[in-house]
Amino acid sequence: MTATSASATVDPPGGSWDHTWTTTDANKGGTVYVEENGDVVSVCDTAADGLSARVKISVEQTPNTWSERYTLVASGGLGSCATARASDGGSHNLPEGSSIGVTVYLGPDFQHDSTHSYLNDH
């Protein structure tokens, strides 16, 4: 499932984010922000490099077995963001007590990807 924008507003960099991660390229062209309370995930395009910043959110079903929940794409160029929240319902409402996988990357081909996880305990 792909969501281009669950919210048209630019949330980051303000707010109290529990986790912030960037892509691995020299310009850090993509940044993902996570607020566990409310399952708020926002990905922002942070470099004028011609590549859209994206984030893939997954849930660990069994040890080392992940199930993709959704993907967000910041498709508006430098400064654009795409945001999802639990209140959006469906796949955006992440299960409490589960490990959540976060992969932030550029373009459709997982360029400069950076993968992290956290325990969704808020």
Rosetta silent file (secondary structure, phi, psi, omega in degrees, C-alpha in Angstrom):
SEQUENCE: MTATSASATVDPPGGSWDHTWTTTDANKGGTVYVEENGDVVSVCDTAADGLSARVKISVEQTPNTWSERYTLVASGGLGSCATARASDGGSHNLPEGSSIGVTVYLGPDFQHDSTHSYLNDH
SCORE:     score description
SCORE:     0.000 S_00000001
   1 L     0.000  135.204  178.743    0.000    0.000    0.000 S_00000001
   2 E  -122.207  133.026  175.446    1.330    3.429   -0.889 S_00000001
   3 E  -120.851  125.373 -179.800    0.124    6.700    0.543 S_00000001
   4 L   -80.366  -33.456  176.392    1.381    9.893   -1.019 S_00000001
   5 L  -169.044  115.421  174.995    0.191   12.091    1.786 S_00000001
   6 L   -82.385  -16.000  178.919   -2.096   11.419    4.670 S_00000001
   7 L  -146.054  132.191 -178.605   -1.701   15.072    5.586 S_00000001
   8 L   -83.735  -10.684 -178.512   -0.919   17.979    3.287 S_00000001
   9 L   -81.628  152.766  177.725    0.587   20.080    6.060 S_00000001
  10 L   -91.725  106.617 -178.571    4.301   20.189    6.748 S_00000001
  11 L   -80.158  -60.306 -177.608    4.718   18.900   10.298 S_00000001
  12 L   -67.047  159.676    5.644    8.518   18.645   10.866 S_00000001
  13 L   -89.079   -1.975  178.784   10.825   19.987   12.100 S_00000001
  14 L   -66.006  167.885  178.717    8.608   21.281   14.923 S_00000001
  15 L   102.669  169.821 -179.480    7.162   18.911   17.478 S_00000001
  16 L  -109.324   89.479 -174.983    8.574   16.502   20.004 S_00000001
  17 L   -84.978  135.002  176.873    9.761   13.554   17.926 S_00000001
  18 L   -76.380  -32.700 -177.400   10.791   10.299   19.608 S_00000001
  19 E  -141.299  139.848  174.427   12.938    9.217   16.661 S_00000001
  20 E  -137.956  125.611  178.985   14.569   11.031   13.742 S_00000001
  21 E  -134.295  154.023 -179.012   16.559    9.236   11.031 S_00000001
  22 E  -124.366  164.681  172.848   18.056   10.298    7.689 S_00000001
  23 L   -69.842  167.757 -173.165   19.082    8.694    4.428 S_00000001
  24 L   -92.548    0.395  179.138   22.756    7.753    4.033 S_00000001
  25 L   -70.631  161.732 -177.056   23.648   10.112    1.162 S_00000001
  26 L   -59.719  -33.895 -178.215   26.026   13.025    1.756 S_00000001
  27 L   -87.449   -3.832 -176.706   23.179   15.571    1.535 S_00000001
  28 L    50.066   58.149 -172.498   20.837   13.625    3.858 S_00000001
  29 L   -69.091  -12.458  177.521   18.098   14.032    1.231 S_00000001
  30 E  -137.069  137.522  177.634   15.404   12.306    3.258 S_00000001
  31 E  -131.836  134.498  175.773   14.471   12.564    6.928 S_00000001
  32 E  -113.571  138.723  179.540   11.841   10.562    8.804 S_00000001
  33 E  -119.662  134.459 -179.212   10.314   11.736   12.081 S_00000001
  34 E  -128.665  127.666  170.804    8.438    9.376   14.436 S_00000001
  35 E  -115.998  112.157 -175.155    6.242   10.271   17.413 S_00000001
  36 L   -62.131  -41.541  179.580    5.172    7.023   19.085 S_00000001
  37 L   -69.422  110.805 -177.415    2.151    8.546   20.847 S_00000001
  38 L    93.907    1.113  178.407   -0.444    8.597   18.087 S_00000001
  39 L    50.932   45.827 -179.666    1.784    6.647   15.666 S_00000001
  40 E   -84.835  122.766  177.106    2.761    9.834   13.830 S_00000001
  41 E  -126.459  129.001  179.253    5.248    9.194   11.013 S_00000001
  42 E  -134.746  132.109  176.004    6.416   11.984    8.725 S_00000001
  43 E  -116.054  136.424 -177.393    8.951   11.823    5.900 S_00000001
  44 E  -127.750  144.120  174.444   10.431   14.997    4.434 S_00000001
  45 E   -85.491  117.360 -171.905   12.483   15.774    1.340 S_00000001
  46 L  -117.448   15.550  175.771   15.494   17.658    2.686 S_00000001
  47 L  -150.963  143.292  177.675   17.698   18.098   -0.418 S_00000001
  48 L   -84.767   75.314 -174.706   17.156   19.424   -3.941 S_00000001
  49 L  -117.965    3.582  179.537   18.464   16.242   -5.559 S_00000001
  50 L    80.136    3.284 -179.583   15.586   15.280   -7.863 S_00000001
  51 L  -116.035  134.990  177.229   14.676   12.246   -5.732 S_00000001
  52 L   -77.949  136.140  174.537   11.568   11.941   -3.566 S_00000001
  53 E   -77.191  140.349 -178.068   12.101   10.982    0.070 S_00000001
  54 E  -138.284  156.074  173.583   10.188    7.855    1.097 S_00000001
  55 E  -138.497  135.234  175.104    9.624    5.793    4.210 S_00000001
  56 E  -109.182  128.352  179.466    8.462    2.190    4.494 S_00000001
  57 E  -109.695  128.796 -179.234    6.833    1.171    7.786 S_00000001
  58 E  -130.442  160.597  177.166    6.757   -2.508    8.779 S_00000001
  59 E  -121.867  135.055  177.642    5.692   -4.521   11.827 S_00000001
  60 E   -76.762  115.578 -178.681    7.640   -7.495   13.178 S_00000001
  61 E   -82.823  -47.901  173.904    5.208  -10.446   13.094 S_00000001
  62 E  -137.425  165.260 -177.794    7.617  -13.078   14.458 S_00000001
  63 L   -49.328  122.380  178.688   11.337  -12.711   15.214 S_00000001
  64 L    64.898   18.941  174.075   13.008  -11.368   12.049 S_00000001
  65 E  -120.751  114.080 -173.251    9.796  -11.637    9.993 S_00000001
  66 E  -111.251  144.470  177.507    8.439   -8.241    8.974 S_00000001
  67 E  -119.926  121.951 -179.388    5.142   -7.292    7.355 S_00000001
  68 E   -68.542  131.865  177.532    4.946   -4.007    5.441 S_00000001
  69 E   -96.414  -49.138 -179.850    2.143   -1.731    6.677 S_00000001
  70 E  -166.152  166.697  175.668    2.517    1.307    4.415 S_00000001
  71 E  -128.601  138.184  173.915    4.836    3.600    2.465 S_00000001
  72 E  -113.890  145.656  179.430    4.817    7.405    2.463 S_00000001
  73 E  -129.261  123.736  173.110    6.294    9.557   -0.315 S_00000001
  74 E   -88.601   89.894 -168.251    7.250   13.240    0.016 S_00000001
  75 L   -95.880    4.755 -175.538    6.649   13.952   -3.660 S_00000001
  76 L   -94.600   10.540 -179.579    6.584   17.755   -3.722 S_00000001
  77 L    87.553 -172.589 -177.365   10.341   18.390   -3.881 S_00000001
  78 L   -49.216  127.002  177.922   12.611   20.088   -1.378 S_00000001
  79 L    91.264   -8.976  179.879   10.754   20.948    1.831 S_00000001
  80 L   -82.711  152.118  179.705    7.754   18.712    1.166 S_00000001
  81 E  -137.276  155.799  170.921    6.574   16.151    3.718 S_00000001
  82 E  -128.451  135.925 -172.631    4.071   13.295    3.874 S_00000001
  83 E  -132.449  142.219  173.546    2.537   12.349    7.224 S_00000001
  84 E  -130.615  151.492 -179.490    0.435    9.486    8.593 S_00000001
  85 L  -139.179  156.502  175.957   -1.196    9.074   12.014 S_00000001
  86 H   -55.617  -35.726 -178.314   -3.020    6.322   13.899 S_00000001
  87 H   -65.844  -13.511  174.050   -6.138    8.490   13.667 S_00000001
  88 H   -71.201  -19.072  177.837   -6.024    7.982    9.873 S_00000001
  89 L    81.643 -178.298  177.273   -7.046    4.398   10.672 S_00000001
  90 H    56.935 -133.286 -175.381   -6.281    1.145    8.905 S_00000001
  91 H   -66.567  -15.508 -179.771   -2.615    0.351    8.333 S_00000001
  92 H   -78.465  -16.728  177.833   -1.531    3.639    9.948 S_00000001
  93 L   -87.032   98.591 -173.440   -2.690    2.451   13.392 S_00000001
  94 L   -82.226  142.178 -176.013    0.409    0.524   14.504 S_00000001
  95 L   -69.082  133.948  177.055    0.069   -2.268   17.085 S_00000001
  96 L   -68.560  145.634  177.404    1.151   -1.474   20.636 S_00000001
  97 L    78.039    6.801  179.767    3.936   -3.624   22.073 S_00000001
  98 L  -106.286  154.760  172.175    5.279   -4.516   18.619 S_00000001
  99 E   -80.278  132.195 -179.072    8.607   -3.730   16.996 S_00000001
 100 E  -111.221  126.893  177.422    8.161   -1.232   14.178 S_00000001
 101 E   -94.696  137.818 -178.043   10.608   -1.180   11.267 S_00000001
 102 E  -130.203  117.805  175.348   11.388    2.125    9.579 S_00000001
 103 E  -118.459  116.406  177.187   13.287    2.348    6.283 S_00000001
 104 E  -103.629  135.828 -175.684   13.922    5.848    4.943 S_00000001
 105 E  -156.527  174.072  179.987   15.228    6.073    1.372 S_00000001
 106 E  -114.611  145.038  175.999   15.304    8.117   -1.834 S_00000001
 107 L    65.679  178.337 -177.485   13.572    7.419   -5.133 S_00000001
 108 L   -77.674   -9.806 -171.306   11.667    4.307   -6.043 S_00000001
 109 L  -108.354   25.931  177.168   14.758    2.060   -5.878 S_00000001
 110 L    56.967   39.953  177.245   15.714    2.279   -2.182 S_00000001
 111 E   -71.442  139.373  175.852   18.687    4.565   -2.851 S_00000001
 112 E    53.746   40.312 -176.203   20.687    5.597    0.229 S_00000001
 113 E   -72.758  150.679  178.276   18.389    3.562    2.495 S_00000001
 114 E  -139.873  121.799 -175.158   18.704    3.525    6.262 S_00000001
 115 E  -114.038  135.870 -177.576   16.756    0.964    8.317 S_00000001
 116 E  -141.721  169.600  174.140   15.896    1.219   12.011 S_00000001
 117 E  -148.101  160.309  177.007   13.368   -0.205   14.461 S_00000001
 118 E  -150.048  158.049  175.969   11.739    0.705   17.755 S_00000001
 119 E   -87.664  120.543 -178.472    9.354   -0.856   20.257 S_00000001
 120 L   -79.990   86.927 -174.175    5.944    0.807   19.951 S_00000001
 121 L  -116.872   19.081  177.841    5.254    1.159   23.667 S_00000001
 122 L  -111.747    0.000    0.000    3.449    4.532   23.848 S_00000001
